[in-house]
């Protein structure tokens, strides 16, 4: 299989800037301060909706930190179908497989909404993990939590009804439980993107969204407002 290579997005060097000032992971460690204290030169790249951060086959030589927006990780089949294996939000790392010897990307990462990504070269990330033990502990704890979340979502996609998959996707996009109490609001996401996430046709998605709105699970107000009761749909067996 021929590897597909993508041209680099427009980026700028980030040294001691405020680009990461508001970005903290769920463990509240200050990424900006750590990068600056170690002299790590990271790059910042902006991606529009549906734009690829990397595609399967790209050289795997950096770790990404999602400063803002949402990114989906997906794999494709020989029949052309796409399986979304993770939905990431601000504060998530991804592309970390390069640290374990992966030489090329095995999946595709693309922006669901306009996103800002901090790119840390593999060598710099390894140096950071070796020199900053507090960061190392928090990084691996973060990755464990994220991987558990991804595993649960994969199980949901394989064995849950479409309603449950949609509920989980909306809650993940809203970062439920991570940024205060409900209701949570997510920016407007296209029906195409939502349909791809849960494996639903446009007609199925429209019907489900109308049902969710009628039941009070969601409402439209400068985005999609998610009510806490949607958890009942996501957790229902």
C-alpha positions as CSV (number, residue, x, y, z in Angstrom):
1,X,0.0,0.0,0.0
2,X,1.4,3.4,-1.0
3,X,1.7,5.9,1.8
4,X,-0.2,9.1,1.3
5,X,1.7,12.2,2.2
6,X,0.1,15.6,2.9
7,X,1.6,19.0,2.6
8,X,2.3,20.8,5.9
9,X,-0.3,23.4,7.1
10,X,0.8,26.9,7.6
11,X,2.4,27.1,11.1
12,X,4.4,29.5,13.2
13,X,7.0,29.0,15.8
14,X,5.9,29.1,19.4
15,X,8.5,29.8,22.1
16,X,7.5,32.2,24.9
17,X,4.1,33.3,23.8
18,X,0.6,33.3,25.1
19,X,-0.6,30.7,22.7
20,X,-1.0,28.1,25.4
21,X,-2.0,30.4,28.2
22,X,-5.5,29.2,28.5
23,X,-4.8,25.6,27.7
24,X,-4.8,23.2,30.7
25,X,-5.6,19.5,30.6
26,X,-8.1,18.0,32.9
27,X,-5.3,17.5,35.4
28,X,-4.7,21.3,35.4
29,X,-1.0,21.2,34.6
30,X,0.2,24.3,32.8
31,X,1.4,23.2,29.4
32,X,2.7,26.7,28.5
33,X,4.9,27.0,31.6
34,X,6.4,23.5,31.1
35,X,7.2,24.2,27.4
36,X,8.8,27.6,28.2
37,X,10.8,26.3,31.2
38,X,12.4,23.6,29.1
39,X,13.0,25.7,26.1
40,X,10.8,23.5,23.9
41,X,10.0,25.1,20.6
42,X,6.5,24.0,19.6
43,X,4.5,24.9,16.5
44,X,1.0,26.1,16.4
45,X,-1.3,25.2,13.5
46,X,-4.9,26.1,12.8
47,X,-7.2,23.8,10.9
48,X,-10.6,24.4,9.4
49,X,-13.6,22.1,9.6
50,X,-12.9,18.7,7.9
51,X,-9.3,19.6,7.4
52,X,-6.8,16.8,8.1
53,X,-4.3,17.3,10.9
54,X,-2.6,14.1,9.6
55,X,-3.7,11.2,7.5
56,X,-2.9,7.5,7.6
57,X,0.5,7.0,6.2
58,X,2.0,10.3,7.2
59,X,5.3,10.2,9.0
60,X,4.7,9.8,12.8
61,X,7.3,12.3,14.2
62,X,5.4,14.5,16.6
63,X,2.9,14.6,19.5
64,X,-0.1,17.0,19.2
65,X,-1.8,19.0,22.0
66,X,-5.3,20.2,21.1
67,X,-5.6,23.8,22.3
68,X,-9.1,24.5,21.1
69,X,-11.8,22.9,18.9
70,X,-12.6,19.2,18.3
71,X,-10.7,16.5,16.4
72,X,-11.8,13.1,15.4
73,X,-9.6,10.1,15.0
74,X,-10.8,7.7,12.3
75,X,-9.8,4.6,10.4
76,X,-11.1,3.4,7.0
77,X,-12.0,0.0,5.7
78,X,-11.4,-1.5,2.3
79,X,-15.0,-0.8,1.4
80,X,-14.5,2.9,2.0
81,X,-16.5,3.1,5.3
82,X,-15.1,5.2,8.1
83,X,-15.0,4.3,11.8
84,X,-14.6,7.1,14.2
85,X,-12.5,5.7,17.1
86,X,-12.2,8.9,19.2
87,X,-13.5,12.4,19.5
88,X,-11.0,14.7,21.2
89,X,-11.5,18.1,22.7
90,X,-9.4,21.0,24.1
91,X,-6.7,19.7,26.5
92,X,-6.3,16.3,24.8
93,X,-3.0,14.9,23.5
94,X,-2.9,12.8,20.4
95,X,-0.4,11.3,18.0
96,X,1.5,9.9,20.9
97,X,2.1,6.5,19.2
98,X,5.3,7.9,17.8
99,X,6.8,7.7,21.3
100,X,6.4,3.9,21.2
101,X,8.2,3.4,17.8
102,X,5.4,4.0,15.3
103,X,7.0,5.4,12.2
104,X,3.8,6.2,10.3
105,X,0.3,7.3,11.3
106,X,-2.1,4.4,11.5
107,X,-5.2,6.5,11.5
108,X,-6.5,9.9,10.3
109,X,-7.0,12.9,12.5
110,X,-9.2,15.7,11.2
111,X,-10.9,18.7,12.6
112,X,-14.6,18.6,13.4
113,X,-14.7,22.3,14.2
114,X,-12.1,25.0,13.6
115,X,-9.2,23.8,15.8
116,X,-5.8,25.0,17.1
117,X,-3.2,22.3,17.5
118,X,0.2,22.6,19.3
119,X,2.8,20.3,17.6
120,X,5.7,19.0,19.7
121,X,8.4,17.2,17.9
122,X,9.1,13.6,19.1
123,X,12.6,14.4,20.3
124,X,11.4,17.4,22.3
125,X,8.6,15.4,23.8
126,X,10.9,12.6,24.9
127,X,13.2,15.1,26.5
128,X,10.3,16.7,28.3
129,X,9.1,13.4,29.6
130,X,12.5,12.5,30.9
131,X,13.2,15.8,32.6
132,X,9.9,16.8,34.0
133,X,8.6,13.9,36.2
134,X,5.5,15.7,37.3
135,X,4.5,16.3,33.7
136,X,5.4,12.7,32.9
137,X,3.0,11.4,35.6
138,X,0.2,13.6,34.6
139,X,0.7,12.9,30.9
140,X,0.4,9.2,31.3
141,X,-2.5,9.5,33.7
142,X,-4.2,11.7,31.1
143,X,-3.5,9.1,28.3
144,X,-5.0,6.3,30.5
145,X,-8.2,8.2,31.1
146,X,-8.5,9.1,27.4
147,X,-7.9,5.6,26.3
148,X,-10.5,4.2,28.7
149,X,-12.9,6.8,27.3
150,X,-12.1,5.8,23.7
151,X,-12.5,2.1,24.6
152,X,-15.9,2.7,26.1
153,X,-17.0,4.7,23.1
154,X,-15.9,2.0,20.7
155,X,-18.0,-0.5,22.6
156,X,-20.9,1.9,22.4
157,X,-20.5,2.2,18.6
158,X,-20.3,-1.6,18.1
159,X,-23.1,-2.7,20.4
160,X,-25.4,0.3,21.2
161,X,-28.4,1.6,19.3
162,X,-28.1,4.7,17.2
163,X,-29.8,6.8,19.9
164,X,-27.1,5.9,22.4
165,X,-24.3,6.5,20.0
166,X,-25.7,10.0,19.2
167,X,-26.1,10.8,22.9
168,X,-22.5,9.7,23.6
169,X,-21.2,11.7,20.7
170,X,-23.0,14.9,21.8
171,X,-21.8,14.5,25.4
172,X,-18.2,13.9,24.3
173,X,-18.3,17.0,22.1
174,X,-19.7,19.0,25.0
175,X,-16.9,17.7,27.3
176,X,-19.5,16.7,29.9
177,X,-18.1,16.4,33.4
178,X,-15.0,18.3,32.5
179,X,-16.1,21.9,32.4
180,X,-18.7,22.5,35.1
181,X,-22.2,21.4,35.5
182,X,-24.9,20.9,32.9
183,X,-26.2,22.4,30.7
184,X,-23.2,22.2,28.3
185,X,-23.0,24.0,25.0
186,X,-21.2,22.8,21.9
187,X,-20.6,24.9,18.8
188,X,-22.7,24.1,15.8
189,X,-21.6,20.8,14.2
190,X,-22.6,19.9,10.7
191,X,-25.1,17.1,10.2
192,X,-22.5,15.4,7.9
193,X,-20.0,15.3,10.8
194,X,-22.4,14.0,13.3
195,X,-23.7,11.4,10.9
196,X,-20.2,10.2,10.3
197,X,-19.5,9.9,14.0
198,X,-22.5,7.7,14.7
199,X,-22.9,5.9,11.4
200,X,-26.4,7.4,10.7
201,X,-27.9,8.6,7.5
202,X,-29.0,12.3,7.3
203,X,-32.7,11.2,7.6
204,X,-31.9,9.1,10.7
205,X,-29.9,11.9,12.3
206,X,-32.7,14.5,11.6
207,X,-35.3,12.2,13.2
208,X,-33.1,11.6,16.3
209,X,-32.2,15.2,16.8
210,X,-35.9,16.2,16.6
211,X,-36.7,13.5,19.1
212,X,-34.0,14.7,21.5
213,X,-35.2,18.3,21.2
214,X,-38.8,17.2,21.8
215,X,-37.8,15.3,24.9
216,X,-35.8,18.3,26.2
217,X,-32.4,16.6,25.9
218,X,-31.1,19.4,23.6
219,X,-32.0,22.8,22.4
220,X,-30.5,25.2,19.8
221,X,-29.2,28.4,21.2
222,X,-25.9,29.7,19.5
223,X,-24.9,26.1,19.2
224,X,-26.4,22.9,20.7
225,X,-27.2,23.1,24.4
226,X,-27.0,19.7,26.1
227,X,-29.2,19.0,29.1
228,X,-27.9,16.7,31.8
229,X,-30.8,14.3,31.3
230,X,-29.1,13.1,28.1
231,X,-26.8,11.1,30.3
232,X,-29.7,8.8,30.9
233,X,-29.7,7.9,27.2
234,X,-26.0,7.4,27.1
235,X,-25.8,5.2,30.2
236,X,-29.0,3.3,29.6
237,X,-28.4,-0.4,29.0
